[in-house]
Amino acid sequence: MQILLIFSFVIAFLAILFAIQNATVTPIRFLIWETEGSLALVLFIALVAGALISYLATAPGQIKQKMTISSQRKRIAEVEGQLTSTQEELQGTKEQLQQ
């Protein structure tokens, strides 16, 4: 856990260092929209937008996978219950045959 904390501090330090070194103002144009902002902020926003888009693209598959796992767990529990009852019936039949 401490290694993860140290790694997080290193990443945060590198991000701060990057932002300090890239504080120059750069123009941003998109279709008819135009503004100015720091290069570090523009890159950070692009990074967050890319992460959000990739999350939204993979979310339906992950949801479907979780639903499949849930239904399979229910099916396993059902089959285990049937196995237990069949084993009990078999044990009872075995005891009857021994008598």
Contact map, one row per residue, 1 for C-alpha under 8 A:
111110000000000000000000000000000000000000000000000000000000000000000000000000000000000000000000000
111111000000000000000000000000000000000000000000000000000000000000000000000000000000000000000000000
111111100000000000000000000000000000000000000000000000000000000000000000000000000000000000000000000
111111110000000000000000000000000000000000000000000000000000000000000000000000000000000000000000000
111111111000000000000000000000000000000000000000000000000000000000000000000000000000000000000000000
011111111100000000000000000000000000000000000000000000000000000000000000000000000000000000000000000
001111111110000000000000000000000000000000000000000000000000000000000000000000000000000000000000000
000111111111000000000000000000000000000000000000000000000000000000000000000000000000000000000000000
000011111111100000000000000000000000000000000000000000000000000000000000000000000000000000000000000
000001111111110000000000000000000000000000000000000000000000000000000000000000000000000000000000000
000000111111111000000000000000000000000000000000000000000000000000000000000000000000000000000000000
000000011111111100000000000000000000000000000000000000000000000000000000000000000000000000000000000
000000001111111110000000000000000000000000000000000000000000000000000000000000000000000000000000000
000000000111111111000000000000000000000000000000000000000000000000000000000000000000000000000000000
000000000011111111100000000000000000000000000000000000000000000000000000000000000000000000000000000
000000000001111111110000000000000000000000000000000000000000000000000000000000000000000000000000000
000000000000111111111000000000000000000000000000000000000000000000000000000000000000000000000000000
000000000000011111111100000000000000000100000000000000000000000000000000000000000000000000000000000
000000000000001111111110000000000000001110000000000000000000000000000000000000000000000000000000000
000000000000000111111110000000000000000000000000000000000000000000000000000000000000000000000000000
000000000000000011111110000000000000000000000000000000000000000000000000000000000000000000000000000
000000000000000001111111000000000000011100000000000000000000000000000000000000000000000000000000000
000000000000000000111111100000000000011100000000000000000000000000000000000000000000000000000000000
000000000000000000000111110000000000011000000000000000000000000000000000000000000000000000000000000
000000000000000000000011111000000001111000000000000000000000000000000000000000000000000000000000000
000000000000000000000001111100000001111000000000000000000000000000000000000000000000000000000000000
000000000000000000000000111110000111100000000000000000000000000000000000000000000000000000000000000
000000000000000000000000011111000111100000000000000000000000000000000000000000000000000000000000000
000000000000000000000000001111111110000000000000000000000000000000000000000000000000000000000000000
000000000000000000000000000111111100000000000000000000000000000000000000000000000000000000000000000
000000000000000000000000000011111100000000000000000000000000000000000000000000000000000000000000000
000000000000000000000000000011111100000000000000000000000000000000000000000000000000000000000000000
000000000000000000000000000011111110000000000000000000000000000000000000000000000000000000000000000
000000000000000000000000001111111111000000000000000000000000000000000000000000000000000000000000000
000000000000000000000000001110001111100000000000000000000000000000000000000000000000000000000000000
000000000000000000000000111100000111110000000000000000000000000000000000000000000000000000000000000
000000000000000000000000111100000011111011000000000000000000000000000000000000000000000000000000000
000000000000000000000111110000000001111111000000000000000000000000000000000000000000000000000000000
000000000000000000100111110000000000111111100000000000000000000000000000000000000000000000000000000
000000000000000001100110000000000000011111110000000000000000000000000000000000000000000000000000000
000000000000000000100000000000000000111111111000000000000000000000000000000000000000000000000000000
000000000000000000000000000000000000111111111100000000000000000000000000000000000000000000000000000
000000000000000000000000000000000000001111111110000000000000000000000000000000000000000000000000000
000000000000000000000000000000000000000111111111000000000000000000000000000000000000000000000000000
000000000000000000000000000000000000000011111111100000000000000000000000000000000000000000000000000
000000000000000000000000000000000000000001111111110000000000000000000000000000000000000000000000000
000000000000000000000000000000000000000000111111111000000000000000000000000000000000000000000000000
000000000000000000000000000000000000000000011111111100000000000000000000000000000000000000000000000
000000000000000000000000000000000000000000001111111110000000000000000000000000000000000000000000000
000000000000000000000000000000000000000000000111111111000000000000000000000000000000000000000000000
000000000000000000000000000000000000000000000011111111100000000000000000000000000000000000000000000
000000000000000000000000000000000000000000000001111111110000000000000000000000000000000000000000000
000000000000000000000000000000000000000000000000111111111000000000000000000000000000000000000000000
000000000000000000000000000000000000000000000000011111111100000000000000000000000000000000000000000
000000000000000000000000000000000000000000000000001111111110000000000000000000000000000000000000000
000000000000000000000000000000000000000000000000000111111111000000000000000000000000000000000000000
000000000000000000000000000000000000000000000000000011111111000000000000000000000000000000000000000
000000000000000000000000000000000000000000000000000001111111110000000000000000000000000000000000000
000000000000000000000000000000000000000000000000000000111111111000000000000000000000000000000000000
000000000000000000000000000000000000000000000000000000011111111100000000000000000000000000000000000
000000000000000000000000000000000000000000000000000000000111111110000000000000000000000000000000000
000000000000000000000000000000000000000000000000000000000111111111000000000000000000000000000000000
000000000000000000000000000000000000000000000000000000000011111111100000000000000000000000000000000
000000000000000000000000000000000000000000000000000000000001111111110000000000000000000000000000000
000000000000000000000000000000000000000000000000000000000000111111111000000000000000000000000000000
000000000000000000000000000000000000000000000000000000000000011111111100000000000000000000000000000
000000000000000000000000000000000000000000000000000000000000001111111110000000000000000000000000000
000000000000000000000000000000000000000000000000000000000000000111111111000000000000000000000000000
000000000000000000000000000000000000000000000000000000000000000011111111100000000000000000000000000
000000000000000000000000000000000000000000000000000000000000000001111111110000000000000000000000000
000000000000000000000000000000000000000000000000000000000000000000111111111000000000000000000000000
000000000000000000000000000000000000000000000000000000000000000000011111111100000000000000000000000
000000000000000000000000000000000000000000000000000000000000000000001111111110000000000000000000000
000000000000000000000000000000000000000000000000000000000000000000000111111111000000000000000000000
000000000000000000000000000000000000000000000000000000000000000000000011111111100000000000000000000
000000000000000000000000000000000000000000000000000000000000000000000001111111110000000000000000000
000000000000000000000000000000000000000000000000000000000000000000000000111111111000000000000000000
000000000000000000000000000000000000000000000000000000000000000000000000011111111100000000000000000
000000000000000000000000000000000000000000000000000000000000000000000000001111111110000000000000000
000000000000000000000000000000000000000000000000000000000000000000000000000111111111000000000000000
000000000000000000000000000000000000000000000000000000000000000000000000000011111111100000000000000
000000000000000000000000000000000000000000000000000000000000000000000000000001111111110000000000000
000000000000000000000000000000000000000000000000000000000000000000000000000000111111111000000000000
000000000000000000000000000000000000000000000000000000000000000000000000000000011111111100000000000
000000000000000000000000000000000000000000000000000000000000000000000000000000001111111110000000000
000000000000000000000000000000000000000000000000000000000000000000000000000000000111111111000000000
000000000000000000000000000000000000000000000000000000000000000000000000000000000011111111100000000
000000000000000000000000000000000000000000000000000000000000000000000000000000000001111111110000000
000000000000000000000000000000000000000000000000000000000000000000000000000000000000111111111000000
000000000000000000000000000000000000000000000000000000000000000000000000000000000000011111111100000
000000000000000000000000000000000000000000000000000000000000000000000000000000000000001111111110000
000000000000000000000000000000000000000000000000000000000000000000000000000000000000000111111111000
000000000000000000000000000000000000000000000000000000000000000000000000000000000000000011111111100
000000000000000000000000000000000000000000000000000000000000000000000000000000000000000001111111110
000000000000000000000000000000000000000000000000000000000000000000000000000000000000000000111111111
000000000000000000000000000000000000000000000000000000000000000000000000000000000000000000011111111
000000000000000000000000000000000000000000000000000000000000000000000000000000000000000000001111111
000000000000000000000000000000000000000000000000000000000000000000000000000000000000000000000111111
000000000000000000000000000000000000000000000000000000000000000000000000000000000000000000000011111
